[in-house]
Amino acid sequence: MPRRWVAAVACLLALVALACESGGEAGPRPSGGSPAPGTPAVMAALGDSISTGFGSCLMLSSCERNSWSTGDGLRVDSHYQRLLDRNPKLRGAAHNHAKPGARAAALAGQAEAAVRDRADYVTVLIGANDACRDDLAAMTPAATFRKQVDEGLRVLRKGRPKARVLVVSVPDLYRLWEVGHTDSRAVRAWGHGVCPALLANATSTAPADVTRRGKVRDRIDAYNAQLKSACRAYGSRCRYDGGAVHRVRFTLDLVNALDWFHPNVAGQGRLADVTWRAAGFD
């Protein structure tokens, strides 16, 4: 075969191979094009350590790349990643204002930051720290919790009236106690001050401890009722997850092996899945 023919065939094969590679699933996400209707151009996450991906890396600290909401890592198919497929212009415009330890009282300040971002999609996951106090007396009363959630949502409605808001239920922390109190590793970690109102004396069957755990469970149920009502009062731009996160049947393989409390990568992925359905983009 003449050399010029060999060169031509080699070039053709190279072009075919390149086309196949670029068309595969492993190729880069698109960087241009028109966004799907209703897809946000800027998003923000509000809430506590769960939304920061706390404990999902190799240490007990925030790891935002694994956040169920705004994470940009490859191990969690976050809301940001899913929306980026629909609107490549969203790239780099996901802001995480959640803070470890935050309670509902911090929501208004976080909402102000989302307004400054000009966010048109905002996720809200708050309440675990309002229940996870040193004792029952320190838990945020349900009426106070509602007032503080309303204040945060009011900031969003005033500053970004057309933004879509997703309010997420508080996870079932009592379920975590149920599946973890027979595991010595979890009990040992909880003994270092993890959610003491619920998890202190985790193996105790004393009536006072049983009653205490039940009151924490009831308070979280009350918070979820208030979140649902607050979102309904907000109007049509707010969606409540319908208790989807609270219904997740958490097992120990969905939490990290350091504090046995915060979701690991698999747990963050599970949160992304159940909340995505509630967000209503599909």
Backbone as CSV, one residue per row, in Angstrom:
resi,resn,N_x,N_y,N_z,CA_x,CA_y,CA_z,C_x,C_y,C_z
1,MET,0.862,-1.196,0.000,0.000,0.000,0.000,0.895,1.242,0.000
2,PRO,0.628,2.243,-0.881,1.435,3.459,-0.921,1.448,4.159,0.433
3,ARG,2.549,4.836,0.718,2.673,5.474,2.016,1.601,6.518,2.268
4,ARG,1.216,7.248,1.202,0.196,8.284,1.411,-1.134,7.658,1.818
5,TRP,-1.416,6.440,1.312,-2.646,5.745,1.696,-2.565,5.307,3.159
6,VAL,-1.408,4.807,3.548,-1.230,4.375,4.943,-1.442,5.559,5.889
7,ALA,-0.886,6.698,5.507,-1.045,7.887,6.352,-2.503,8.318,6.432
8,ALA,-3.206,8.245,5.272,-4.608,8.660,5.259,-5.463,7.751,6.150
9,VAL,-5.229,6.438,6.035,-5.997,5.487,6.859,-5.704,5.716,8.337
10,ALA,-4.435,5.941,8.686,-4.072,6.172,10.085,-4.778,7.406,10.635
11,CYS,-4.828,8.447,9.814,-5.515,9.668,10.250,-7.001,9.429,10.464
12,LEU,-7.607,8.660,9.538,-9.035,8.363,9.648,-9.333,7.593,10.924
13,LEU,-8.511,6.587,11.203,-8.717,5.796,12.417,-8.554,6.661,13.668
14,ALA,-7.594,7.547,13.640,-7.388,8.424,14.795,-8.592,9.321,15.031
15,LEU,-9.170,9.835,13.940,-10.345,10.693,14.076,-11.539,9.928,14.617
16,VAL,-11.733,8.689,14.152,-12.838,7.863,14.650,-12.673,7.593,16.139
17,ALA,-11.437,7.253,16.532,-11.182,6.975,17.944,-11.454,8.199,18.804
18,LEU,-11.039,9.359,18.328,-11.266,10.597,19.079,-12.745,10.900,19.212
19,ALA,-13.494,10.663,18.131,-14.934,10.925,18.171,-15.618,10.006,19.157
20,CYS,-15.212,8.728,19.170,-15.824,7.779,20.094,-15.524,8.157,21.536
21,GLU,-14.274,8.573,21.782,-13.890,8.919,23.149,-14.652,10.126,23.641
22,SER,-14.786,11.142,22.799,-15.467,12.359,23.231,-16.946,12.145,23.391
23,GLY,-17.515,11.123,22.774,-18.938,10.887,22.888,-19.308,9.983,24.031
24,GLY,-18.324,9.431,24.751,-18.604,8.513,25.836,-19.031,9.237,27.095
25,GLU,-19.484,8.465,28.098,-19.962,9.036,29.334,-18.844,9.677,30.140
26,ALA,-17.606,9.249,29.923,-16.493,9.786,30.702,-16.020,11.134,30.190
27,GLY,-16.578,11.625,29.109,-16.164,12.902,28.553,-16.537,14.051,29.457
28,PRO,-15.987,15.237,29.208,-16.257,16.391,30.068,-17.690,16.857,29.933
29,ARG,-18.195,17.494,30.998,-19.535,18.074,30.934,-19.536,19.225,29.928
30,PRO,-20.654,19.489,29.291,-20.701,20.563,28.310,-20.416,21.903,28.958
31,SER,-19.797,22.791,28.194,-19.451,24.108,28.728,-20.250,25.224,28.081
32,GLY,-21.200,24.877,27.246,-22.013,25.904,26.612,-23.374,25.361,26.282
33,GLY,-24.131,26.084,25.503,-25.453,25.626,25.132,-26.524,26.320,25.944
34,SER,-27.777,26.130,25.520,-28.902,26.772,26.184,-29.364,25.940,27.370
35,PRO,-29.624,26.578,28.521,-30.089,25.824,29.684,-31.508,25.315,29.485
36,ALA,-31.831,24.216,30.152,-33.198,23.718,30.122,-34.105,24.725,30.826
37,PRO,-35.344,24.872,30.384,-36.265,25.833,31.003,-36.406,25.588,32.500
38,GLY,-36.359,26.654,33.276,-36.532,26.543,34.710,-35.296,26.131,35.478
39,THR,-34.185,25.946,34.788,-32.958,25.544,35.453,-32.257,26.769,36.033
40,PRO,-31.857,26.718,37.305,-31.227,27.891,37.916,-29.851,28.183,37.346
41,ALA,-29.468,29.457,37.424,-28.135,29.877,37.019,-27.210,30.052,38.217
42,VAL,-27.817,30.202,39.412,-27.074,30.328,40.661,-27.844,29.570,41.735
43,MET,-27.136,28.814,42.567,-27.802,28.115,43.660,-27.027,28.315,44.955
44,ALA,-27.712,28.050,46.076,-27.078,28.200,47.386,-27.648,27.175,48.344
45,ALA,-26.807,26.729,49.273,-27.224,25.808,50.323,-27.187,26.529,51.661
46,LEU,-28.259,26.393,52.431,-28.338,26.947,53.778,-28.526,25.801,54.760
47,GLY,-27.996,25.967,55.971,-28.225,24.930,56.965,-27.032,24.671,57.854
48,ASP,-26.853,23.385,58.196,-25.849,22.999,59.181,-24.787,22.089,58.573
49,SER,-24.105,21.342,59.432,-22.962,20.546,59.000,-23.311,19.479,57.971
50,ILE,-24.538,19.007,57.966,-24.904,17.969,57.002,-24.714,18.490,55.579
51,SER,-25.132,19.725,55.337,-25.022,20.294,53.991,-23.608,20.712,53.645
52,THR,-22.706,20.749,54.627,-21.305,21.048,54.321,-20.519,19.780,54.004
53,GLY,-21.154,18.625,54.077,-20.437,17.373,53.853,-19.524,17.007,55.009
54,PHE,-19.813,17.515,56.183,-18.968,17.313,57.361,-18.721,15.829,57.606
55,GLY,-17.441,15.480,57.771,-17.078,14.110,58.093,-17.107,13.139,56.936
56,SER,-17.327,13.626,55.729,-17.415,12.718,54.576,-16.073,12.507,53.891
57,CYS,-15.050,13.244,54.350,-13.695,13.010,53.856,-12.936,12.196,54.908
58,LEU,-11.726,12.492,55.168,-10.910,11.674,56.063,-10.784,12.251,57.462
59,MET,-11.493,13.326,57.753,-11.418,13.934,59.070,-12.749,14.585,59.409
60,LEU,-12.905,14.942,60.677,-14.144,15.564,61.130,-14.089,17.069,60.863
61,SER,-14.324,17.410,59.639,-14.391,18.803,59.207,-15.280,18.861,57.976
62,SER,-15.619,20.067,57.580,-16.459,20.222,56.395,-15.729,19.720,55.164
63,CYS,-16.476,19.122,54.257,-15.926,18.628,52.991,-16.965,18.925,51.919
64,GLU,-17.001,20.192,51.507,-18.102,20.674,50.681,-18.191,19.993,49.326
65,ARG,-17.106,19.414,48.859,-17.184,18.744,47.563,-18.136,17.551,47.596
66,ASN,-18.424,17.031,48.810,-19.334,15.894,48.942,-20.734,16.302,49.385
67,SER,-21.023,17.578,49.431,-22.347,18.032,49.862,-23.438,17.520,48.938
68,TRP,-24.515,17.008,49.517,-25.659,16.537,48.727,-26.250,17.666,47.888
69,SER,-26.058,18.904,48.325,-26.672,20.049,47.660,-25.741,20.683,46.626
70,THR,-24.618,21.211,47.060,-23.752,21.995,46.175,-22.446,21.311,45.817
71,GLY,-22.259,20.073,46.230,-20.988,19.396,46.018,-20.599,19.301,44.546
72,ASP,-19.295,19.479,44.282,-18.807,19.368,42.907,-17.869,18.180,42.732
73,GLY,-17.771,17.320,43.739,-16.953,16.119,43.622,-17.644,15.054,42.792
74,LEU,-16.868,14.092,42.351,-17.395,13.054,41.465,-18.063,11.912,42.208
75,ARG,-17.932,11.860,43.536,-18.445,10.718,44.281,-19.880,10.886,44.738
76,VAL,-20.404,12.098,44.644,-21.791,12.371,45.019,-22.480,13.074,43.854
77,ASP,-23.583,12.537,43.412,-24.346,13.154,42.324,-25.266,14.208,42.931
78,SER,-24.671,15.325,43.311,-25.374,16.370,44.045,-26.393,17.084,43.168
79,HIS,-27.184,17.935,43.802,-28.116,18.765,43.021,-27.348,19.640,42.041
80,TYR,-26.232,20.183,42.498,-25.414,21.017,41.611,-24.970,20.240,40.378
81,GLN,-24.472,19.027,40.575,-24.009,18.228,39.442,-25.155,17.923,38.483
82,ARG,-26.301,17.616,39.007,-27.449,17.280,38.148,-27.936,18.509,37.382
83,LEU,-27.940,19.653,38.062,-28.381,20.877,37.395,-27.351,21.371,36.391
84,LEU,-26.087,21.084,36.649,-25.029,21.483,35.723,-25.203,20.798,34.371
85,ASP,-25.703,19.585,34.375,-25.977,18.902,33.120,-27.044,19.628,32.305
86,ARG,-27.942,20.312,32.986,-29.028,21.016,32.311,-28.641,22.447,31.944
87,ASN,-27.736,23.030,32.721,-27.314,24.404,32.475,-25.821,24.530,32.759
88,PRO,-24.977,24.344,31.761,-23.523,24.439,31.967,-23.081,25.787,32.529
89,LYS,-23.903,26.818,32.373,-23.540,28.131,32.897,-23.617,28.193,34.419
90,LEU,-24.152,27.151,35.038,-24.190,27.075,36.496,-22.800,26.789,37.080
91,ARG,-21.878,26.329,36.250,-20.561,25.947,36.750,-19.920,27.063,37.578
92,GLY,-19.515,26.706,38.792,-18.870,27.673,39.674,-19.820,28.618,40.373
93,ALA,-21.131,28.431,40.192,-22.110,29.346,40.778,-22.968,28.650,41.823
94,ALA,-22.377,27.689,42.538,-23.058,27.019,43.656,-22.376,27.460,44.943
95,HIS,-23.125,28.100,45.828,-22.576,28.683,47.045,-23.085,27.921,48.265
96,ASN,-22.179,27.572,49.154,-22.569,26.824,50.344,-22.390,27.708,51.574
97,HIS,-23.513,28.150,52.132,-23.493,29.017,53.305,-23.838,28.259,54.581
98,ALA,-24.022,26.957,54.487,-24.275,26.149,55.678,-23.038,26.153,56.572
99,LYS,-23.260,26.009,57.877,-22.157,26.039,58.838,-22.341,24.928,59.875
100,PRO,-21.257,24.206,60.192,-21.350,23.220,61.266,-21.817,23.872,62.564
101,GLY,-22.738,23.212,63.235,-23.265,23.730,64.490,-24.395,24.720,64.348
102,ALA,-24.735,25.116,63.121,-25.774,26.134,62.932,-27.137,25.627,63.378
103,ARG,-27.865,26.534,64.006,-29.257,26.254,64.377,-30.160,27.194,63.585
104,ALA,-31.453,27.044,63.768,-32.402,27.826,62.977,-32.190,29.323,63.128
105,ALA,-31.645,29.747,64.268,-31.407,31.171,64.492,-30.431,31.752,63.475
106,ALA,-29.603,30.907,62.870,-28.609,31.386,61.895,-29.172,31.470,60.485
107,LEU,-30.382,31.017,60.298,-30.908,30.890,58.939,-31.071,32.234,58.245
108,ALA,-31.515,33.251,58.955,-31.730,34.559,58.323,-30.418,35.122,57.777
109,GLY,-29.338,34.998,58.548,-28.049,35.480,58.078,-27.553,34.731,56.858
110,GLN,-27.758,33.430,56.859,-27.371,32.641,55.686,-28.222,33.021,54.477
111,ALA,-29.497,33.282,54.714,-30.383,33.676,53.618,-29.951,35.011,53.015
112,GLU,-29.477,35.910,53.848,-28.980,37.189,53.332,-27.809,36.972,52.386
113,ALA,-26.954,36.017,52.721,-25.827,35.709,51.844,-26.317,35.152,50.512
114,ALA,-27.354,34.305,50.551,-27.910,33.748,49.316,-28.526,34.842,48.448
115,VAL,-29.134,35.819,49.087,-29.695,36.952,48.337,-28.569,37.732,47.660
116,ARG,-27.481,37.945,48.365,-26.346,38.643,47.757,-25.777,37.861,46.575
117,ASP,-25.862,36.539,46.659,-25.405,35.698,45.543,-26.335,35.784,44.339
118,ARG,-27.536,36.319,44.541,-28.597,36.342,43.533,-28.999,34.899,43.170
119,ALA,-29.075,34.063,44.183,-29.433,32.659,43.974,-30.876,32.533,43.509
120,ASP,-31.097,31.663,42.539,-32.468,31.388,42.124,-32.881,29.953,42.438
121,TYR,-32.044,29.225,43.177,-32.432,27.947,43.771,-31.696,27.831,45.096
122,VAL,-32.464,27.592,46.176,-31.890,27.557,47.520,-32.382,26.308,48.241
123,THR,-31.448,25.559,48.815,-31.829,24.409,49.633,-31.655,24.759,51.105
124,VAL,-32.565,24.254,51.929,-32.560,24.537,53.366,-32.663,23.216,54.126
125,LEU,-31.651,22.913,54.914,-31.676,21.743,55.798,-31.176,22.191,57.158
126,ILE,-32.097,22.329,58.114,-31.769,22.872,59.427,-32.614,22.167,60.484
127,GLY,-32.100,22.091,61.699,-32.909,21.561,62.799,-32.212,20.539,63.671
128,ALA,-31.242,19.807,63.125,-30.584,18.773,63.924,-29.897,19.373,65.145
129,ASN,-29.250,20.517,64.974,-28.542,21.132,66.101,-29.478,21.793,67.094
130,ASP,-30.697,22.096,66.667,-31.680,22.631,67.607,-32.127,21.554,68.593
131,ALA,-32.063,20.301,68.164,-32.398,19.182,69.046,-31.171,18.628,69.748
132,CYS,-30.030,18.638,69.079,-28.803,18.038,69.625,-28.101,19.013,70.563
133,ARG,-28.692,19.223,71.706,-28.104,20.098,72.715,-27.592,19.268,73.883
134,ASP,-27.079,19.940,74.901,-26.527,19.215,76.045,-27.604,18.489,76.840
135,ASP,-28.802,19.051,76.858,-29.902,18.421,77.591,-31.224,18.869,76.983
136,LEU,-32.307,18.310,77.496,-33.622,18.598,76.929,-34.004,20.066,77.080
137,ALA,-33.641,20.651,78.213,-34.034,22.034,78.472,-33.421,22.998,77.468
138,ALA,-32.282,22.630,76.895,-31.583,23.524,75.965,-32.098,23.407,74.533
139,MET,-32.943,22.431,74.243,-33.463,22.284,72.882,-34.309,23.499,72.504
140,THR,-34.234,23.897,71.269,-35.041,25.021,70.793,-36.519,24.658,70.838
141,PRO,-37.354,25.456,71.505,-38.798,25.180,71.483,-39.333,25.210,70.057
142,ALA,-40.341,24.403,69.791,-40.871,24.300,68.432,-41.382,25.647,67.921
143,ALA,-42.019,26.424,68.791,-42.551,27.723,68.365,-41.414,28.682,68.006
144,THR,-40.332,28.651,68.776,-39.174,29.490,68.478,-38.519,29.049,67.176
145,PHE,-38.402,27.745,67.009,-37.842,27.194,65.771,-38.631,27.700,64.568
146,ARG,-39.944,27.660,64.653,-40.786,28.122,63.545,-40.564,29.609,63.265
147,LYS,-40.482,30.391,64.307,-40.267,31.824,64.126,-38.948,32.077,63.413
148,GLN,-37.911,31.350,63.790,-36.597,31.554,63.192,-36.548,31.066,61.751
149,VAL,-37.228,29.963,61.452,-37.314,29.495,60.070,-38.074,30.512,59.223
150,ASP,-39.169,31.023,59.757,-39.941,32.035,59.026,-39.089,33.263,58.724
151,GLU,-38.255,33.665,59.672,-37.398,34.833,59.450,-36.437,34.588,58.292
152,GLY,-35.860,33.398,58.250,-34.962,33.075,57.147,-35.675,33.044,55.812
153,LEU,-36.838,32.417,55.782,-37.589,32.335,54.526,-38.097,33.708,54.100
154,ARG,-38.401,34.556,55.062,-38.861,35.902,54.724,-37.757,36.686,54.010
155,VAL,-36.519,36.493,54.453,-35.390,37.156,53.786,-35.297,36.707,52.330
156,LEU,-35.462,35.418,52.095,-35.394,34.898,50.726,-36.545,35.424,49.882
157,ARG,-37.739,35.403,50.443,-38.904,35.826,49.663,-38.836,37.297,49.303
158,LYS,-38.297,38.107,50.212,-38.174,39.533,49.926,-37.053,39.817,48.945
159,GLY,-35.909,39.147,49.136,-34.740,39.444,48.320,-34.705,38.724,46.990
160,ARG,-35.289,37.517,46.931,-35.281,36.713,45.697,-36.667,36.093,45.519
161,PRO,-37.674,36.901,45.235,-39.056,36.409,45.205,-39.321,35.339,44.159
162,LYS,-38.507,35.263,43.130,-38.733,34.263,42.085,-37.867,33.012,42.263
163,ALA,-37.056,33.004,43.303,-36.180,31.856,43.530,-37.004,30.633,43.944
164,ARG,-36.522,29.474,43.541,-37.117,28.218,43.988,-36.425,27.815,45.287
165,VAL,-37.222,27.415,46.288,-36.695,27.059,47.601,-37.100,25.617,47.915
166,LEU,-36.143,24.821,48.348,-36.411,23.454,48.789,-36.128,23.370,50.277
167,VAL,-37.156,23.074,51.060,-37.015,22.894,52.498,-37.021,21.392,52.787
168,VAL,-35.984,20.937,53.478,-35.756,19.509,53.689,-36.038,19.148,55.142
169,SER,-36.658,18.010,55.362,-36.977,17.561,56.710,-35.722,17.178,57.487
170,VAL,-35.825,17.234,58.819,-34.713,16.857,59.691,-34.583,15.337,59.685
171,PRO,-33.365,14.820,59.525,-33.194,13.362,59.530,-33.700,12.726,60.820
172,ASP,-34.014,11.445,60.739,-34.517,10.693,61.893,-33.336,10.276,62.768
173,LEU,-32.947,11.146,63.681,-31.803,10.866,64.544,-32.103,9.735,65.524
174,TYR,-33.353,9.593,65.882,-33.720,8.490,66.776,-33.459,7.149,66.093
175,ARG,-33.700,7.097,64.813,-33.390,5.896,64.040,-31.899,5.579,64.133
176,LEU,-31.062,6.616,64.100,-29.626,6.396,64.203,-29.285,5.764,65.550
177,TRP,-29.915,6.256,66.616,-29.698,5.615,67.921,-30.139,4.156,67.881
178,GLU,-31.275,3.878,67.273,-31.788,2.509,67.218,-30.791,1.548,66.582
179,VAL,-30.177,1.964,65.468,-29.286,1.052,64.752,-27.864,1.073,65.298
180,GLY,-27.524,2.113,66.099,-26.146,2.240,66.541,-25.878,1.919,67.991
181,HIS,-26.915,1.864,68.829,-26.635,1.739,70.265,-26.129,0.352,70.659
182,THR,-26.194,-0.611,69.741,-25.632,-1.935,70.012,-24.244,-2.111,69.403
183,ASP,-23.731,-1.069,68.758,-22.401,-1.120,68.154,-21.419,-0.377,69.062
184,SER,-20.434,-1.088,69.565,-19.514,-0.498,70.544,-18.736,0.676,69.962
185,ARG,-18.443,0.647,68.657,-17.692,1.732,68.047,-18.515,3.026,68.047
186,ALA,-19.778,2.911,67.678,-20.654,4.078,67.671,-20.863,4.607,69.086
187,VAL,-21.123,3.731,70.018,-21.359,4.150,71.398,-20.136,4.856,71.957
188,ARG,-18.970,4.357,71.652,-17.733,4.971,72.132,-17.571,6.371,71.547
189,ALA,-17.844,6.532,70.264,-17.737,7.852,69.629,-18.777,8.812,70.176
190,TRP,-19.990,8.358,70.329,-21.054,9.212,70.856,-20.738,9.694,72.265
191,GLY,-19.990,8.898,73.001,-19.646,9.276,74.363,-18.762,10.495,74.465
192,HIS,-18.212,10.959,73.355,-17.365,12.151,73.344,-18.185,13.425,73.133
193,GLY,-19.496,13.339,73.292,-20.333,14.531,73.229,-21.099,14.719,71.947
194,VAL,-21.337,13.638,71.205,-22.120,13.721,69.971,-23.603,13.699,70.322
195,CYS,-24.293,14.772,70.037,-25.741,14.893,70.269,-26.147,14.337,71.641
196,PRO,-25.626,14.904,72.715,-25.856,14.316,74.041,-27.316,14.223,74.462
197,ALA,-28.158,15.158,74.045,-29.562,15.084,74.442,-30.184,13.757,74.029
198,LEU,-29.704,13.208,72.911,-30.235,11.934,72.420,-29.313,10.760,72.707
199,LEU,-28.014,10.942,72.495,-27.096,9.805,72.433,-26.278,9.567,73.692
200,ALA,-26.389,10.440,74.687,-25.693,10.174,75.945,-26.250,8.899,76.582
201,ASN,-25.379,8.145,77.243,-25.800,6.887,77.883,-26.580,6.020,76.902
202,ALA,-25.984,5.840,75.732,-26.707,5.233,74.605,-27.204,3.831,74.878
203,THR,-26.542,3.095,75.759,-26.955,1.708,76.013,-27.883,1.583,77.213
204,SER,-28.138,2.693,77.880,-28.947,2.641,79.099,-30.417,2.345,78.789
205,THR,-31.006,1.538,79.634,-32.448,1.263,79.541,-33.197,1.867,80.721
206,ALA,-32.532,2.723,81.464,-33.172,3.376,82.605,-34.348,4.219,82.118
207,PRO,-35.447,4.246,82.880,-36.632,5.002,82.440,-36.332,6.455,82.075
208,ALA,-35.444,7.102,82.814,-35.148,8.507,82.526,-34.488,8.656,81.164
209,ASP,-33.598,7.728,80.809,-32.928,7.796,79.514,-33.878,7.461,78.377
210,VAL,-34.745,6.491,78.600,-35.740,6.141,77.582,-36.667,7.330,77.328
211,THR,-37.103,7.978,78.403,-37.991,9.137,78.280,-37.286,10.282,77.556
212,ARG,-36.025,10.506,77.911,-35.256,11.582,77.281,-35.162,11.377,75.772
213,ARG,-34.833,10.189,75.346,-34.723,9.916,73.905,-36.065,10.127,73.206
214,GLY,-37.131,9.704,73.853,-38.451,9.890,73.253,-38.811,11.352,73.081
215,LYS,-38.375,12.196,73.997,-38.676,13.620,73.898,-37.874,14.278,72.772
216,VAL,-36.652,13.819,72.574,-35.879,14.338,71.437,-36.545,13.930,70.125
217,ARG,-36.962,12.679,70.038,-37.659,12.209,68.835,-38.903,13.044,68.580
218,ASP,-39.680,13.320,69.631,-40.910,14.099,69.471,-40.609,15.534,69.052
219,ARG,-39.508,16.096,69.555,-39.171,17.473,69.194,-38.795,17.555,67.710
220,ILE,-38.069,16.576,67.225,-37.716,16.568,65.797,-38.977,16.423,64.947
221,ASP,-39.911,15.603,65.389,-41.190,15.496,64.671,-41.894,16.854,64.639
222,ALA,-41.831,17.581,65.757,-42.463,18.901,65.817,-41.753,19.876,64.876
223,TYR,-40.432,19.807,64.806,-39.700,20.661,63.868,-40.134,20.384,62.435
224,ASN,-40.265,19.127,62.095,-40.654,18.791,60.720,-42.053,19.289,60.395
225,ALA,-42.936,19.232,61.372,-44.284,19.767,61.149,-44.210,21.276,60.890
226,GLN,-43.339,21.959,61.605,-43.202,23.400,61.419,-42.535,23.733,60.088
227,LEU,-41.567,22.923,59.671,-40.934,23.143,58.368,-41.955,23.000,57.241
228,LYS,-42.783,21.985,57.335,-43.822,21.774,56.321,-44.768,22.966,56.268
229,SER,-45.201,23.417,57.435,-46.141,24.534,57.505,-45.501,25.835,57.030
230,ALA,-44.240,26.049,57.389,-43.543,27.272,56.982,-43.388,27.334,55.465
231,CYS,-43.092,26.197,54.859,-42.940,26.163,53.406,-44.278,26.417,52.722
232,ARG,-45.338,25.855,53.272,-46.669,26.092,52.694,-47.024,27.568,52.773
233,ALA,-46.693,28.199,53.906,-46.994,29.626,54.077,-46.166,30.494,53.130
234,TYR,-44.987,30.006,52.747,-44.111,30.757,51.851,-44.776,30.977,50.495
235,GLY,-45.453,29.943,50.011,-46.119,30.061,48.716,-45.620,29.055,47.706
236,SER,-46.001,29.244,46.463,-45.767,28.246,45.417,-44.300,28.074,45.049
237,ARG,-43.445,29.013,45.421,-42.023,28.897,45.080,-41.254,28.014,46.057
238,CYS,-41.926,27.544,47.105,-41.284,26.692,48.098,-41.824,25.269,47.993
239,ARG,-40.908,24.314,48.044,-41.259,22.898,48.080,-40.699,22.275,49.352
240,TYR,-41.539,21.513,50.025,-41.100,20.719,51.175,-40.854,19.305,50.677
241,ASP,-39.889,18.636,51.263,-39.553,17.293,50.764,-40.558,16.224,51.159
242,GLY,-41.625,16.631,51.860,-42.656,15.667,52.228,-42.192,14.667,53.276
243,GLY,-41.122,15.011,53.995,-40.577,14.098,54.992,-39.655,13.044,54.410
244,ALA,-39.222,13.233,53.167,-38.417,12.212,52.488,-37.110,11.922,53.211
245,VAL,-36.412,12.968,53.652,-35.150,12.744,54.355,-35.406,12.072,55.701
246,HIS,-36.429,12.503,56.384,-36.740,11.895,57.688,-37.078,10.413,57.546
247,ARG,-37.622,10.029,56.406,-37.992,8.622,56.203,-36.813,7.741,55.769
248,VAL,-35.672,8.328,55.468,-34.520,7.516,55.073,-34.158,6.572,56.211
249,ARG,-34.101,5.285,55.925,-33.783,4.272,56.934,-32.272,4.160,57.066
250,PHE,-31.693,5.136,57.737,-30.243,5.179,57.865,-29.708,3.936,58.555
251,THR,-28.617,3.430,58.024,-27.861,2.347,58.637,-26.444,2.859,58.869
252,LEU,-25.676,2.130,59.642,-24.347,2.617,59.989,-23.414,2.723,58.795
253,ASP,-23.727,2.025,57.714,-22.864,2.150,56.538,-23.135,3.430,55.751
254,LEU,-24.065,4.252,56.225,-24.334,5.546,55.594,-23.784,6.718,56.410
255,VAL,-23.135,6.420,57.547,-22.515,7.477,58.343,-21.022,7.214,58.430
256,ASN,-20.264,8.262,58.745,-18.805,8.115,58.770,-18.359,7.325,60.001
257,ALA,-17.175,6.758,59.907,-16.652,5.896,60.969,-15.785,6.667,61.950
258,LEU,-16.001,7.988,62.033,-15.281,8.814,62.998,-16.205,9.250,64.130
259,ASP,-17.322,9.868,63.788,-18.284,10.239,64.832,-19.552,9.387,64.778
260,TRP,-19.675,8.546,63.763,-20.839,7.662,63.619,-22.151,8.449,63.710
261,PHE,-22.132,9.622,63.101,-23.299,10.504,63.165,-23.559,11.192,61.835
262,HIS,-22.541,11.834,61.291,-22.735,12.567,60.035,-22.669,11.624,58.837
263,PRO,-23.421,11.916,57.793,-23.399,11.055,56.595,-22.019,10.990,55.954
264,ASN,-21.648,9.804,55.526,-20.441,9.644,54.725,-20.788,9.904,53.263
265,VAL,-19.896,9.557,52.350,-20.155,9.815,50.933,-21.430,9.103,50.481
266,ALA,-21.591,7.846,50.891,-22.801,7.106,50.508,-24.040,7.755,51.094
267,GLY,-23.935,8.235,52.330,-25.072,8.901,52.952,-25.423,10.207,52.267
268,GLN,-24.402,10.967,51.880,-24.654,12.200,51.141,-25.325,11.895,49.800
269,GLY,-24.882,10.824,49.153,-25.510,10.434,47.895,-26.970,10.069,48.074
270,ARG,-27.256,9.391,49.178,-28.645,9.025,49.454,-29.496,10.268,49.679
271,LEU,-28.966,11.224,50.408,-29.692,12.476,50.616,-29.934,13.193,49.289
272,ALA,-28.931,13.190,48.424,-29.094,13.833,47.113,-30.223,13.171,46.330
273,ASP,-30.290,11.858,46.390,-31.317,11.130,45.636,-32.722,11.484,46.113
274,VAL,-32.966,11.379,47.417,-34.334,11.566,47.909,-34.763,13.024,47.843
275,THR,-33.815,13.943,48.007,-34.187,15.356,47.928,-34.352,15.815,46.485
276,TRP,-33.626,15.198,45.570,-33.776,15.568,44.165,-35.189,15.297,43.668
277,ARG,-35.725,14.184,44.055,-37.103,13.886,43.652,-38.069,14.928,44.185
278,ALA,-37.798,15.412,45.397,-38.680,16.403,45.998,-38.529,17.785,45.356
279,ALA,-37.338,18.058,44.796,-37.076,19.385,44.238,-37.948,19.688,43.027
280,GLY,-38.359,18.652,42.316,-39.311,18.832,41.223,-38.725,19.303,39.912
281,PHE,-37.444,19.076,39.668,-36.857,19.480,38.400,-37.146,18.456,37.293
282,ASP,-37.489,17.237,37.661,-37.803,16.215,36.667,-39.274,16.275,36.269
